Amino acid sequence: MDNGTGSLLETYLFETGTLLEQLDELLITAEQNGDFTEDNVNEIFRSMHTIKGSSAMLEFNSLMEIAHHIEDLFFYIRDNGMDTLTSDQKSELFNLMFSSVDKLREEVGKVESSEPLDTNIDGFIQDINNFLNKISNKDSGAAAESAVEAPAANGTDAASHPIDAPYALQIFFDEGCGMENLRAFMLVTALQEIGKPFNFYPDDVETNSESSEYIIENGFFLGFQTEEDAESAVAHVSTVGNVRSYEILDLTAAQKTEEVPPQPEPAQSAPPEAPVQPVPKKAPAPEKDKKPASQSSGSHGSAKQSLISVNLSKLDSLMAIVGEIVITESMVTSSPELQNLKLDSFLKSARQLRKLTDDLQDISMSLRMVSVASVFQKMNRIVRDMSKTLKRDTKLTIIGENTEVDKTIVDNIGDPIMHIVRNAMDHGIEETQEERIAAGKNPQGEIILSAEHTGSEVIISIKDDGRGVNPDAVLAKAAAQGLLTKPEEEYSQKEILALLLAPGFSTNTEVTEYSGRGVGMDVVKKNVESVGGVISISSELGKGSCFTLKIPLTLAIVDGMEISVGDSIFTIPIANIRQSFKAKESDVVLDAAGNEMIRCMDDYYPIIRLRDLYAMEEGCSTIDDGILMWVESSDKSYCLFVDELIGEQQIVVKPLPSYLNNFNIQNSGISGCTILGDGNISLILDVNNVYSASQNMFF
């Protein structure tokens, strides 16, 4: 695939995916309101028209056909109004549209993964046609179905006088250029910007590839009401590539008389039959479509003009360069050669450089920040579908959907949130309204999905008002599955709930469409931790449950605390540090297994000596000489014993070389590295894996 085609495909996938997401949101809102508004109908019509045209241009026939028939359906609804549909028909229309969007998204997914598109969509198309027949009477439905076939039949018969207009513009494309029908369609789309009424022939160029033969032999015709309109079109046609020649034709009255009598009267008096005579129908279409489009652009035009799409890989490259600038700036200002020198102008310039570097860093990071709305809005569809499948009336409340995080993190938290929402629907919300009423609750269940900023991280919570978690049942199930590591009576409420995230744990006694296979929640934990986040669970029996995700804003540049052990320097993310303090050897106690513990805030926490964990020869060996750092990650909380704190600094996270994965280094508690101002490397500690590594060392 060459660069031009690849770029075109990327644009197609982005625009089509965006349109399908917008359609999903529109359908959810419209279904909640119980009806499509006029604006909704126009927006669906325009979206399908866009998908149809771009799919036809790239020859994705299944996508083009589905979008084309939905467009026909909403063309009828747009002309006749939603008032002509019964409540049952409206409900059927919503289900048909949801399944259509799913089918389109499925086909787009195949395009993304370079899989062959579905060639057998006749049954799906028939469902759309059957519904159109149902709402428009049998005869009207037949006329609508004949709309696609009629132009092909009329095309060869009307070669001499195909246009019903005083003036025609006849266009021939270069010989052998190929896809003449799509080139004609793109020309029509461009000319619609003129704002003048016109028609064209053949009128089915966007859907009928056989019309290319007619265009090659007879040319492509555009009809205009005045010679001035035709000349204004010439200015556009002359700039289009692959146009060999064009000519303005002044059609005689006799020719017009031959064309007009058979068709115009039915086209004006019977809207459903208008597609049979395509030329008169097409003439007003640009005006009709253009009016709502211009109204829409009136409210959002300025925002659209100020936005551009940028490939994520380019932003990754920008962040890498900014990271190098931050490191280089730190190396220059911290150079040992400048120590103890009085360089006032240098220091002034260095401070200005630091300010500019910080600004550049903030701007480049903000370019990658996107709102979580795209992830949150998808949950509407999941709640809607599961409510119907499980027959549980449930609403989704979204709070803080405009909260922004790094694009990479947004892409990674979609699946965890989806699993938790499905879990809340399947396990949390009561099965019947009677059960909720008996518990003194609203008959309609509720799931609250919220996001908020707190310093350098985002807190996402998924809360339901269902039955909650029974800790005794969870503990008994975990014991039966052999997941307990200590006596049952020693487990706290927090530890019991954490068992829900253990691999293979499931409270379902049977496998359903949504759960019971023992996978899902442990994957949620792994995915959240893979982006530097932590997950916690709180629940009250009979009241509901809440899953809380703490996610860093970005993975590229974080606030870290530099510590030393001997001559080695490590970095711990500030978000994981709760407290640092000095202690005495007498403050340390031993547990039953002989492991060191210390008391913090009326509770005892294990001590992990970094020097012993990594078998380092240098470093403090007695508690009195070093310092303890109380750290926490997920459900792990402990104290790290180190030599000293060097200070807080913003660090650029660098991934470890891939060959180090062969040594299982990540499970040793090292998640990456950063380059210090003096050029040395500091290893970044993963607080969660440091604890796991220490347990493996002891046991």
DOMARVEX-219963 format. One record per residue (C-alpha): residue in one letter; x, y, z. Coordinates in steps of 0.02 Angstrom, whole numbers, plus 50000, padded with zeros to 5 digits. Each point is the difference from the previous one (the first is absolute). Last residue first. Layout:
# residues N
aXYZ
...
//
This chain:
# residues 699
f504844911952538
f501005015250049
m500625004349826
n498314996649920
q499225011650127
s501285013549960
a499634998749813
s498135002250034
y500345015650104
v501145007349867
n498664995749871
n498725011750078
v501225014250029
d500644999849821
l501705008250020
i500765011649870
l501854996849972
s501105015549993
i501275002049860
n501455012150010
g500175014749881
d500285013150135
g498235006449981
l499274982850024
i499424988149865
t498444989850040
c499644981550016
g498614987549984
s498854988550099
i501214992150123
g499194989450136
s500824983249968
n498494994649900
q500515012949871
i501744992349988
n499414983049939
f501744996949929
n499374997249822
n499075016550016
l501725008350001
y500094997249812
s498615012849976
p501065014550062
l499165008750148
p498755013649964
k500505018150038
v498945010650116
v500495018449998
i500135005950179
q499345015050094
q501025001450158
e499814998050187
g501544998650109
i501514989750050
l499194989750138
e501204989150098
d500664982450033
v498454989849963
f498764989050098
l498344998149910
c498444999050107
y498414990449952
s498275001349922
k499364988649863
d498145000349955
s500285010849845
s501655008850029
e500635007450164
v501635006950065
w500635004450174
m501805005549977
l501234995950139
i501675009050021
g501774994250029
d501304999850140
d498854995150145
i499244985449904
t501684991349985
s500734993049838
c500315015749901
g500614998049823
e501324990949899
e500134981749952
m498334999249913
a499014983750001
y498505007849909
l498754996150138
d501305001950137
r500435018149955
l498175004249969
r499574994950178
i498144996150007
i499135003750164
p498284992750032
y498595011050067
y499195001050171
d498505011050038
d499655014550117
m500565013249873
c501644991349962
r500754985950103
i501474990349934
m500244982049943
e501524989249964
n499714981949947
g500354985950124
a498574988849944
a498975003850156
d500245018749975
l501525009850055
v500015017450075
v500945015749950
d499875015650109
s501584995350096
e501045001749842
k499495018149993
a498955008949870
k500125014949884
f498495004449893
s499295000549823
q498135000149966
r498674994749877
i501034997349842
n499184991249851
a499465016049909
i501775006950017
p500644986749880
i501574991950074
t501705003049920
f501594990350038
i501815005850015
s501444988150030
d501585005550092
g499434992250164
v498124999449995
s499365016749941
i498295007849978
e499265011249866
m498175004350020
g499005000649839
d498755011049911
v499554992549832
i500395002549815
a499484987349867
l498684989350085
t498685013550012
l498555005350111
p500314985650120
i498484988850033
k499174996250167
l498564988149965
t498614998150129
f498724986049994
c498455003650105
s498714987750063
g498185000350052
k498855002350150
g499434982350047
l501724994950060
e501165014950002
s501425000649875
s501705007749970
i501224994549866
s501725006649953
i500935001749836
v501745007149970
g500755008849849
g501714999949918
v499364996449825
s500314981350016
e499215000550174
v498305003849925
n500184986249871
k500574987350129
k498585004050119
v498684999049863
v500744983549942
d499764993450177
m498195005849986
g499704991849832
v500274981550010
g499174987150113
r498814993949864
g498415005250091
s499595016049908
y499075009049859
e499204987049889
t499794988550148
v501064986350079
e499264992550156
t500375000850187
n500565018049990
t501125005850143
s501565000549892
f501865000050041
g501184993749865
p501315013450027
a499695010250159
l499075016449978
l498504994750104
l501264995050134
a500295018650030
l498275000650079
i500594987950133
e501595009950030
k499025016150028
q498804991650121
s501474992950099
y500604982149986
e500744992150158
e498454989550036
e500204990849835
p501724993050042
k501395005349880
t500424998849814
l498234997549936
l499734996249814
g499624981450017
q498395000649898
a498944994550148
a500875012950110
a499645013749872
k498174994849995
a499875000450189
l500835017150008
v498875007149865
a498444993150083
d500515007250169
p500405016949920
n498265001649921
v500255013449868
g498715013449961
r498174997549953
g499915014049876
d500245018850011
d501465000249879
k501635009849999
i501355000849867
s501365012150055
i501375008449900
i501315009950095
v501215009649890
e501805003050051
s501305013750021
g498975011250114
t498264992850024
h499015000949839
e498264992549991
a499074985949913
s498274992550028
l498964985249945
i498434997950105
i498984984149974
e498165000950045
g498614987450023
q498205004749965
p498764993850131
n500715013250120
k500554991550160
g499154995050162
a500704982250000
a498284993149957
i499935012349855
r501664993549935
e499444981850008
e498365004549916
q500955008649860
t500814983549958
e501774993249972
e500885011950121
i501425010549930
g501734994550057
h500454983449919
d499555001749816
m499805018949983
a501455004250117
n501094986949915
r499595007349830
v500505017250065
i501614993050073
h500474990949840
m499665015649894
i501055010750117
p501454987949984
d499824999149809
g500005018949973
i501455003350118
n501384996649873
d499505011849859
v499715014150125
i501744996750072
t500835001849830
k499035016249967
d500625007850163
v498635005950117
e498615012949993
t498415001750104
n498575005149885
e498954985050055
g499915007050176
i498414991050053
i499044986849901
t498394992250065
l499534983249924
k498214993950019
t499394982650041
d498384990649972
r500544981950012
k499334988349866
l501674990949985
t500065002349811
k499135016949997
s501025007450141
m501564991949927
d499775009249835
r499695017150080
v501384998250129
i501244995249863
r499425014249886
n500175013050135
m501734993150041
k500615006349831
q499705017850062
f501284997850139
v501424994949885
s499785014449877
a499675011950145
v501674996150081
s500665016449934
v501615001049901
m501745005550051
r501364996549874
l500175018149947
s500005005050184
m501654990850022
s500805010249862
i499345016050078
d500614995750176
q501734994849937
l500195015749896
d499515010550150
d501244990750112
t501375002349870
l499615018549987
k500125002050188
r501604989850009
l500765010549860
q499565015950093
r500814993250158
a501544994949899
s500115017449923
k500025007850172
l501264987250061
f501115003649851
s499865018950028
d500514997850183
l501454988149971
k500864998650168
l500894983249987
n499944987450145
q499334986249884
l500015003749816
e501134985649948
p498894988050098
s498595003049871
s498325002050085
t499335013849885
v500574990849844
m499434982750055
s498295006550053
e499765008549832
t500534984049912
i498744989550099
v498575012049968
i500485001349816
e500064981049986
g498274998850075
v499375013149878
i500704989649858
a499144984250063
m498375009450025
l500085006349822
s500334982549933
d498504993350096
l498965014449933
k500514995149824
s499544981950036
l498275005850053
n499635006549826
v499295017550009
s498225005349958
i499695018649992
l498865011550099
s499735018849987
q498814999049852
k498904987750091
a499805011550150
s499565014949892
g498674990249907
h499104993250153
s498455010750016
g499885006049821
s500644983449937
s498394991950054
q498935013049914
s501064998249845
a499724981249998
p498145002350028
k499915011149846
k501204990349891
d499024984049993
k498485008549925
e501035010849884
p501064985249943
a498434989449975
p499065012649893
a500724993449835
k500134981850047
k498154996549993
p499765007949829
v501384988849929
p499614983750087
q498314995949924
v499594984050095
p500735007950160
a498505011850009
e498764985850023
p499915002150191
p499735018949977
a498444998349892
s499365016249925
q501625008049940
a500854984349935
p498374993549927
e499845015949895
p501835001049948
q500124982749918
p499264996849826
p499805017949939
v501755007450032
e501244991849882
e499235002249829
t499495017950040
k501775004050054
q500674994149833
a498725010349908
a500415015450102
t501814998549947
l501424996050122
d501425012750008
l501504988650034
i501535005750099
e501524989449958
y501314990250098
s501624991149959
r501294988050070
v499615001550186
n501274989050094
g500315013250134
v498725013150048
t500475018449978
s499005002649839
v498464992450083
h499965013650133
a500045014949880
v498834990449884
a498704999650140
s499915019149996
e499704998949813
a498534988250025
d499225011250130
e500195015049883
e499174990249859
t498464998050108
q498964985450065
f501444987650009
g500224981649952
l501614990050023
f500374985749879
f501384986950006
g500644994049833
n499224989349864
e501164985049979
i501105000950155
i498565006450106
y498864985749944
e501344987150040
s500305007850171
s498144998050040
e500394981650030
s500775004950169
n498275004150066
t499955007350176
e500795017349991
v499675002049814
d498134997750021
d499445016549920
p500704996449828
y499705014349973
f500065015650107
n498905013150078
f500325017950049
p499435013150126
k501335013050043
g500884999750170
i501734998949925
e500524987850137
q498954986649914
l501315000549861
a501274990550107
t498784985950038
v499524998949816
l501844998649950
m500274986450129
f498534990549923
a500715002049825
r501694993350057
l499064985650081
n499114995849837
e501605001649898
m500854986850107
g501434998449873
c501205012849923
g500054989949838
e499535014749889
d499975016450093
f498265005550055
f498655007449889
i498805013450062
q498395006749923
l499325015650086
a498165002449969
y498895015249981
p498115001649992
a499764985650123
d499254982449998
i501604990749960
p500184983249909
h499675005949823
s501004989249879
a500434985650113
a498264998250071
d499714981549966
t501694994550066
g499755007550172
n498164996450025
a500264982150053
a501485004150111
p499055014450076
a498514988950044
e500914986350095
v500455009850156
a498335008850012
s499064983749973
e500124996050185
a499225016850045
a498584997049879
a499704982950075
g499955007650173
s498755013149943
d498914986149930
k500054989850160
n499635013950123
s501345012150063
i500334994150178
k499994981349962
n500905001749834
l501435009550085
f500064986550134
n500104986549868
n501375009549908
i501075001250158
d499764981650040
q500384995649818
i501665009250011
f500494988950147
g499484984349909
d500925005349842
i501615003550096
n501004985549928
t501665007249940
d500675003750174
l501645009449988
p501664991049984
e501195003150147
s501295013949998
s499885002550189
e499365017849983
v498844995449856
k499304985750102
g499675011950144
v499085011549879
e498894985149955
e499594996850184
r499675018650028
l498785000049855
k499134984650068
d499905007650175
v499315016249928
s498694990049906
s499544989950155
f499735016150097
m499015007449855
l498864984949985
n499684999750187
f499565018649997
l498874997549848
e499094985650085
s499635011250149
k499385013549882
q498924987249910
d499244994550165
s499635018250046
t499155002749832
l500885009349860
t499195014149899
d500515012750131
m501834996749960
g499885011349847
n499544996849819
d501465007649905
r501334996350131
i499294982750032
y500114995849814
f501785006449986
f500324991050164
l499644983249920
d500965004149841
e501515005150107
i499854983550093
h500044991449831
h501565009449942
a500924997550166
i499764981249987
e500524999749816
m501545011050025
l500634989950147
s499794983849903
n500805007549845
f501625006650074
e500555006749830
l501105014150071
m498925013349915
a498444990150042
s500464999950184
s500295018849998
g498315003249917
k498994988050107
i500805005750163
t499625018249956
h498214996449949
m499774989650157
s500595014550107
r498905012449906
f498444989550022
i500394996650183
e500245018750029
n498405004649910
v498994987350101
n500745006050163
d499675018249955
e498184995849966
t499904991750170
f500044981150019
d498854992950133
g499874992050172
n501105012650091
q501084985950069
e500024992549825
a500585016749927
t501415001550126
i500634982349968
l499815002249811
l500975016449999
e501414992850106
d500154985049883
l499915011349848
q501425010750067
e501064984450025
l499584994449822
l500475017049929
t501675000050092
g500414982549937
t499575005349823
e501105015450011
f501494991050076
l499874984849886
y499825010849844
t501455011350049
e501114984950031
l499474992749832
l500425016149908
s501715000650084
g500334982049950
t499445003449822
g501185014749984
n501434991350089
d499944984949886
m499254983450051
//
